[in-house]
Amino acid sequence: MPEQEKNNAQFDAIVIGDLAVDELVVHGQTTVATGGSVYYGAIAMARLGMRTAVVTRLAERDFPRLEELRAAGITVYAHPAAQSSGIRNVYLTEDQDRRICTLLGFAGPFSPAEIPAESARYYVVGPLMAGLMDLDLVRLVARRGRVALDAQGFIRTREGDGLVLKDWAEKRVGLPLVDVLKVDQAEAETLTGHSEAKAAATTLAGWGAREVVLTHASGVTVFAEGHCYWAPFVQRSLNGRTGRGDTCLASYLARRLSAGPADACRFAAAVTSLKLEAPGPLAASRDAIEALYRQLEVREL
């Protein structure tokens, strides 16, 4: 349901997750880059007009990386950790939907004391991998506001120096706490066993997630209010593939503050398409976003 009611929350979104220092390997070329939902997602939210804060953990030597968030107008609650989380992503396919993930660092779990008392319309739960946030912390923020949760933070699992997708053992308990669930195609299949987007999204909604945002190479599928929608990604390149999911969720939530799920699906497809063309967080202008939004069509599945 569109959130058109008067709301006195201090933020539109508080994004909780570890700011990552990643290595991206595409066509054999390695780039070191800042990453994580508190980077790609929060900056996109701020640039789309949301009052945004982040709660993050990282090594003190990497604190200068937080200045880019502050420059975007984001309020930062940073907690020092022994090391910053990080992943080496080796992309395997041209559409970059499949990758090998190797662990570079682990910032350690968040505690309830690290979550600020300030209120938010959405609490975006976006840890980089499993083990950083537990179900009790999700329950805590669910008592305060709507929860948008990225499934990767509960199913991307450390296994030696590698990271593999494993089913979320507590999903039947956790999903009813979630207002908007973000998954990609591989994560959705891990959770449900379904490779087809509509079937996976419908199943996840049946288990309790009130809205599901599922990204895949061709576009974004949304299940909400008993309906399933799809809108295409129409990017001209994949130079900015990393951060796709964070940007898609951010733009969906930004539009969902004032519009229904079909329109938010269409808007998210436009924003994400433009993000996919350039490395780093969303940098597209409002005019470019609006022009592409007008060109796209959303389809009910």
N, C-alpha and C positions, 0 to 999 in steps of 0.2 A: 504494500500500500504506500502511495507517495507520502513523504513526510512533510506535509504542508502546515502542520500544527505549529503554534508558537513554541519555541524551544529556548530554554535559558541556559543550555549547556555552554561551558566555556570554550569547548572545541567542537568542531564537526567530527574530527577523528583524532584518536590517540593511537598511534601505530607502535606496537610492541614487538621488538625483534632485535637480533644482533646485527650490527653494521659489519659487513663482511669485507675482507680483503681477498679478492678472488683472482684466479688465473683463468683466462678464457683462451682456448685453443681452437682456432677456426682455420681450416686448410693449412694446418701445420704452423701457423703463426700464433705466438703466445703474447697476450696482453695482460698486465696486472691492472685490476680495476676495483673500485669501490662497488659494493653490491649489497643485496638484501632488500627486504620490503621497506625497511626504514629509509632506504636511499631511493630506489626506483619508485616505490609506491608513494611515499610521503611527499617527495618533490613533485610528482605528478598531481597529487591532491592539492598541494599549495598553489601550483600554477593553474589549477582549474578553479581556484577561488575558495577552497575549503580552509577553514581555520584548523591548522594541523599541528600536532605535537608528536614527538617520538620518545619512546623509552628504549634505551639500548645499552648493551654491554660490549666493551671492546678494550683492548690493551691501551694503556695511557699513551704509548708512543704513537698510536694511530688517532688520537683525539683531534689533531689538525684536520682530519678528513671530515669532521663534523661541521666545519665552517661553511661548507657548500650548502648544508641544510639550513643553517642560520641565515645565510645570504638569500635563501628562498623564502624567508619569513616564517620558518618552522621553529617552534619552541622545543628545545632539546633537553631531555633528562638523561644524562649519560652516567654510567656506573663503570668503574675500572674493573678489568678482568686480567687474569694472568696472561691471556693471549686473545687475539681477535679470532672470531670464526672466519673460516675461509674454505673455499672449494675450488678445486681445479676441474673445470668443465671442458671436456674434449667432445666437440660436436661431431657426430658420425654421419649425418645425412644432409643433403642439400637443403631440406626444409628445416633443419636444425631442431626437429622434434625429438630426436634420440641423441643421448649423450652419455658419456662415462664420467661419473663424478668421483673424485678422489679427495679425501679430507686433508686440508692444510692446517686447520686450527679449530679449536672449540672454546668458546667464551664462557661456558658453564651456565647452569640454570638460573633463571630469574627467580626472585623471591617476592612474596607479597609486599614487603616493605619497599621494594623498588618501584611499585606502581603508584604514581602520584594521586593525590586526593581530588585533583581537578576533574570535572565532569566532561563527558563527551557523548555525542549522539551515536557514534560508532567506536567501538574498541576493535581495532584491527590486529588480530593475533597472527603474527607473521614470522615466527622463528625460522631459521635457515634449515634446521634439521630436528629430528626427534631428540628429546632429552633436555631441551632448553626451557620448555614450559610444560607443566603437568595439568591434569584435569581440574585440580583444585584452583589453579590460577585462572583457568577459563571460567569456572563457576564464579569466582570473585568478580571478574569484569562483567559477566552476564547479569549479575545483580545490579550493576550500575548503568547499563545501557545495552544497545544492540551489539551483537558480536559478529564480526566478519572474520572468518578463519581460513587461512591458507593450509590446505591439507598436507603440504610438503613438510610442515613443521611437526607432523605427527607420524608420517610414514616414511620419510627419507631417513634411513637408519644407518648408523655407523657400524661397519663390519670390518674390523682391522683398520687399514688405512683407506678403505673404500666406503662408498655410500650406495646403498641399495634401497629399493622400494619394498617395504613390507606392510602388510595389512595392519590397520590400526585396531588393536585388540579391544579398545574401549569405544569403538565408533558408535555402537548402539546406545551408549550412555552419553557420549560427547556430542553427537550430531543434534539431539534435541535442544542443546544450548545455543546452537548456531543459527543466526538470522540469515547470513549470506556465506555460503561455502564456496571457496575457490579451489578448483582442481584443473590439472591439465589432462590430456587424454590418457597418458600412461598412469597417472595417479588414480584417475577414475576407474581404469580397468583393474588396478591393484585392489582398490576398495570393493568393487562390485562384481568383477569377473566379466563385465560387459565391455566390448570394444566399440560398440555403437553409442554415439553421444547421447541421444535421447533416452535410450534404455538406461544408461549409467546415471544420467541426471535424475530421471524419474525414480530410480531405485534409491539414490541418496536422499531425495526429498521424502520418499516413503519411510526412510529411517529417521526422519526428524528435522533435517535441514530445511528451513523455510524457503530459502531461495538458493539456487545452485548456479554458479558461473563456471562454465567449462570451456577452456581454450584448447584449440587444436590447430593444425597447420592451416586449415582453410578458413577459420573464423571462430566466432564465439557462440556457444549455445547457452541459453538461460532457461531454467525451469523456475517458474514462480506463479503463485496463485492458481495452480492447476493447469497452466499453459506452458508450452515449450516454444521458445523462439530461437531463431538463428540469424546472424548477420555476418557477412563475409569480411575477411581481411583482404585488402586490395593494395598492399604495399608494393613498391617498385623494386625493393631490394630487402635483404635480410641482414643488413649491416648492423642493425641494432636489436638482434634477436634476444639477447640477454635482458631480462626485465620485462618481457612480454606479459607474463601473468600478473606481476605487480601493477603494471600500468593499466591492464585491463580491469582488474578489480578496483583500482583507484578511480578510474573514469566511470565505471558502473556506479560506484557509491556516490560520486559527485553528482551525477545526473539523478540518481535515485532519491536524493534529498528533496527533489521537486517534481519528479516525473514517475510514470509507471515503468514496469519492467521491460516492456517491448521497446519503449523509447530509450531507456537506459542501455539496452542491448545494442541498439543501433549506434548510439553515441560512443559506447565503449569500443565498438568495431572501428569507428572512424579514428578515434584517438590512438588506439593501439596500432592501426595501420601506419599512421604517421610516425609513431615511436619506432616501429620495426625498421624504418629506413635509416636511422642514425644511432650510433652508439651513445651510451650515457642515458640520463633520465630524460623524460619528455621535454622537448624544446620547441615543439610546433606552436605557431601563433594561434590565437583564438580565431582569426579569420580563416586560416588554413583548415582548422578543425571544423568550423561551421560549413565551409564550402564542401568538404568531403562528406560531412554528415548529411547534407542535403542530397548528395548523389546516391547514397546507399539506401538500400531497402532492407527491411527486416521481414522475415518470413516466419509464420507459425508452422511448426512441424506437426 
